[in-house]
Amino acid sequence: MTTAFSAIHLIRYLVAYVFITSGVMKLVSDELGSYFISLGLPFPLYLMYAVSLIEIICGILILANKQVKNAAIPLISIMIAALLLTKIPILHTGFIPFAFNARLDIIMLVLLFILYKRP
């Protein structure tokens, strides 16, 4: 039996890679903890750990092709929050700096939407 490697497989693998590595980095990097604190959010370290666990768990689910639509929903929420909290404020410096800094967030948001909408 041959299995065709499709674009959706590649999208799943790439999305899983980005979120699993991002989640792990939040757990091991002191710099990211400081960054979360600088955002002014309530309980920043607890929030960072929660986001990290969600990214890792949902990334693994997407990688394993299990509950992909359900796993995409919290990741879409995380990406929207990341854009609003960390990228939209950059707009005051101009559109080009914003577009450059938000490129991965926007791409991941589009890829998550593709995974969510696929039949």
C-alpha positions as CSV (number, residue, x, y, z in Angstrom):
1,M,0.0,0.0,0.0
2,T,1.5,3.4,-1.0
3,T,0.7,6.5,0.9
4,A,0.8,9.8,-1.0
5,F,2.5,12.6,0.8
6,S,0.2,15.6,0.4
7,A,0.5,19.3,1.1
8,I,-1.8,18.9,4.1
9,H,0.7,16.4,5.6
10,L,3.5,18.9,5.2
11,I,1.4,21.7,6.7
12,R,0.6,19.5,9.7
13,Y,4.3,18.6,10.2
14,L,5.4,22.2,10.0
15,V,2.7,23.5,12.3
16,A,3.4,20.8,14.8
17,Y,7.2,21.5,14.6
18,V,6.7,25.3,15.2
19,F,4.3,24.8,18.2
20,I,6.1,22.0,19.9
21,T,9.5,23.7,19.7
22,S,7.9,27.0,20.8
23,G,6.2,25.4,23.7
24,V,9.4,23.6,24.8
25,M,11.4,26.9,24.5
26,K,9.0,28.7,26.8
27,L,9.7,26.0,29.4
28,V,13.5,26.1,29.2
29,S,14.3,29.8,28.4
30,D,14.6,32.3,31.2
31,E,14.6,35.1,28.5
32,L,11.0,34.1,27.4
33,G,9.9,34.2,31.0
34,S,11.2,37.8,31.3
35,Y,9.5,38.6,28.0
36,F,6.1,37.4,29.3
37,I,6.6,39.4,32.5
38,S,7.3,42.5,30.4
39,L,3.9,42.2,28.6
40,G,2.1,43.3,31.7
41,L,-0.3,40.3,31.8
42,P,-1.7,39.0,35.0
43,F,0.2,36.0,36.5
44,P,2.7,36.0,33.6
45,L,4.7,33.0,34.5
46,Y,1.6,30.8,35.1
47,L,0.2,32.1,31.8
48,M,3.4,31.3,30.0
49,Y,3.4,27.7,31.4
50,A,-0.2,27.3,30.3
51,V,0.5,28.6,26.8
52,S,3.5,26.3,26.6
53,L,1.6,23.2,27.6
54,I,-1.2,24.0,25.2
55,E,1.3,24.5,22.4
56,I,3.0,21.2,23.1
57,I,-0.1,19.2,23.6
58,C,-1.9,20.6,20.5
59,G,1.3,20.4,18.4
60,I,1.5,16.7,19.3
61,L,-2.1,16.1,18.4
62,I,-1.7,17.8,15.1
63,L,1.5,15.8,14.4
64,A,-0.3,12.6,15.3
65,N,-3.3,13.6,13.1
66,K,-5.6,13.3,16.1
67,Q,-8.3,15.9,16.9
68,V,-6.7,18.3,14.4
69,K,-9.7,20.7,14.3
70,N,-10.0,20.8,18.0
71,A,-6.2,21.3,18.5
72,A,-6.2,24.1,16.0
73,I,-8.7,26.2,17.9
74,P,-6.6,27.0,21.0
75,L,-3.5,27.6,18.8
76,I,-5.5,30.0,16.6
77,S,-6.4,31.9,19.9
78,I,-2.8,31.9,20.9
79,M,-1.7,33.3,17.6
80,I,-4.4,36.0,17.6
81,A,-3.3,37.0,21.2
82,A,0.3,37.0,20.1
83,L,-0.4,39.3,17.2
84,L,-2.5,41.7,19.4
85,L,-0.1,41.8,22.3
86,T,3.3,41.8,20.6
87,K,2.9,42.7,16.9
88,I,0.1,45.3,16.7
89,P,2.0,47.7,19.0
90,I,4.8,47.7,16.4
91,L,2.5,49.4,13.8
92,H,3.3,52.8,15.3
93,T,6.8,52.4,13.9
94,G,5.4,51.7,10.4
95,F,3.8,48.9,8.3
96,I,7.1,47.4,7.1
97,P,8.5,46.7,10.6
98,F,5.2,45.3,11.6
99,A,5.0,43.1,8.5
100,F,8.5,41.8,9.1
101,N,8.0,41.0,12.8
102,A,4.5,39.5,12.3
103,R,5.4,37.3,9.4
104,L,5.6,34.0,11.3
105,D,2.5,34.7,13.3
106,I,0.5,35.5,10.2
107,I,1.8,32.4,8.3
108,M,1.0,30.2,11.3
109,L,-2.5,31.7,11.6
110,V,-3.2,31.0,7.9
111,L,-1.9,27.4,8.2
112,L,-3.9,26.7,11.3
113,F,-7.0,28.1,9.5
114,I,-6.3,25.6,6.6
115,L,-6.0,22.7,9.1
116,Y,-9.2,23.8,10.8
117,K,-11.2,24.1,7.6
118,R,-10.0,20.9,5.9
119,P,-12.6,18.2,5.6
